[in-house]
Amino acid sequence: MRMNDRAIREELRKQAISVPIPDDMWANISRELDKDAAKAVRRERTATVRVPVRQLLAFGAAAAVFWMVLIPSGKYVDRIKQPAAPKTIYTTTDTRWDIPTRTKVTGREPQSEPQVSVERRHPTQMIPTSK
Amino acid sequence: MAELEPVRFGDIEFALIERCQAGDRSAFEEIFSLYRDDVFRFAFLVVRDASLAQDVVQEAFLKVFRSIAKFQFRSSFKSWLYRVAVNEAITILRRRKIKEELDPAPGAAREHTAGGAREWQPEEAALDSEERQILRVAIGQLDPVHRSVVVLKYFHEFSDTEIAAVIGCPPGTVKSRLHRARELLRHSMARQMGRPDLVALSYNRLSNNNSPLVPLEE
């Protein structure tokens, strides 16, 4: 089997010269370049129209953000920060389970400050504390 | 990337590129006429179809013209052009999913008729030596990446450094790709000639290579 560099070179040359060079390539390229140029001109024309549209859109977006963030902050934020105190009385049907209750003092706690632990109780086990 | 020496541009080429960068289309036409034949032959040898090669050339030159403003004369214009052409050829081949023919005669006939080339004549095949036919099929069975390297080396007679600049890899990788391409050719030729001993030998050589075995057919 003969496979040397010269054989490869000759074979490639033979294949390459067997096909003629098409003569319409530049015409096709030129047509595409014309399309590019026309597209660029069109883009330039529309760009002058688009600028105010974009600016308007940006202004609208900024106004929306301003309304959504700044306006509620004055009127409603206080209400969110200081909710009205509940005036309800705990009953056995109350579903709020995590109400802090006082537990017995065992005497092991340091005397300096009274230890208050929080335990969770089911509403049925809940005893209303008298003040 | 291959470390290249500073590129020296010819005055004419430099002036043409500068005129192109300024948007002068006639300068680009001159560049096109300078490189058209070489790039078309390169594309034809890689894609093995005249109409596809024409597409490759047109797309490559369009891409070059569209981005010539960014060309900074750091590399050779020729290398850049060929790099675009290689990428375009591989993209077109992948896009159209061309399957290489195992049978040389009908494949060759279709290749040459496509794009208005002269038709393949059976008597020419008879005149060709059997080994040449086998080699032709073997080259056709190479994958596009290896075929590009082979064409640049043996047809365009680029140096390893120039091929490295085109392919975008170190010169060492070019050498190993060339070596592998030769082994693939040997393997394919041995298989066609019905020599299982040579097929096994070339298969062992290919398997010992670090890179994965490239399939002969796409």
Contacts between the chains, C-beta under 8 A, distances in Angstrom:
chain1	res1	chain2	res2	distance
A	1	B	131	7.4
A	1	B	186	7.3
A	1	B	189	5.7
A	1	B	190	6.3
A	1	B	193	6.2
A	1	B	195	7.0
A	1	B	198	6.4
A	2	B	131	5.7
A	3	B	135	6.7
A	3	B	138	8.0
A	3	B	182	7.3
A	3	B	185	5.9
A	3	B	186	5.6
A	3	B	189	5.9
A	5	B	154	6.5
A	7	B	131	7.6
A	7	B	132	7.5
A	7	B	135	6.0
A	8	B	135	7.0
A	8	B	139	7.2
A	8	B	150	6.7
A	8	B	154	4.8
A	8	B	185	7.4
A	9	B	154	4.5
A	9	B	155	7.0
A	11	B	132	6.2
A	11	B	135	5.2
A	11	B	136	5.9
A	11	B	139	6.5
A	12	B	45	5.9
A	12	B	139	7.3
A	12	B	150	7.7
A	12	B	151	6.3
A	12	B	154	5.5
A	12	B	155	4.2
A	13	B	155	6.6
A	15	B	44	7.5
A	15	B	45	6.1
A	15	B	136	7.1
A	16	B	41	4.3
A	16	B	44	6.6
A	16	B	45	5.9
A	16	B	155	6.3
A	18	B	112	6.4
A	18	B	117	7.0
A	18	B	118	7.1
A	19	B	41	7.9
A	19	B	44	5.4
A	19	B	50	5.1
A	19	B	53	7.7
A	19	B	112	6.6
A	19	B	115	7.3
A	19	B	117	4.4
A	20	B	116	7.3
A	20	B	117	6.1
A	20	B	118	7.6
A	21	B	36	6.8
A	21	B	37	5.5
A	21	B	40	5.4
A	21	B	41	8.0
A	22	B	40	7.5
A	22	B	50	7.3
A	22	B	54	5.1
A	22	B	115	6.3
A	22	B	116	7.2
A	25	B	32	7.9
A	25	B	36	6.7
A	25	B	40	7.5
A	25	B	54	6.1
A	25	B	57	5.8
A	25	B	58	5.8
A	25	B	61	8.0
A	26	B	29	6.4
A	26	B	32	5.9
A	26	B	33	7.7
A	26	B	36	7.7
A	28	B	58	5.3
A	29	B	32	6.9
A	29	B	58	5.5
A	29	B	61	5.5
A	29	B	62	6.0
A	29	B	65	7.7
A	30	B	25	7.6
A	30	B	29	7.8
A	32	B	58	7.4
A	32	B	62	5.5
A	33	B	25	6.4
A	33	B	62	7.4
A	33	B	65	6.7
A	36	B	66	7.1
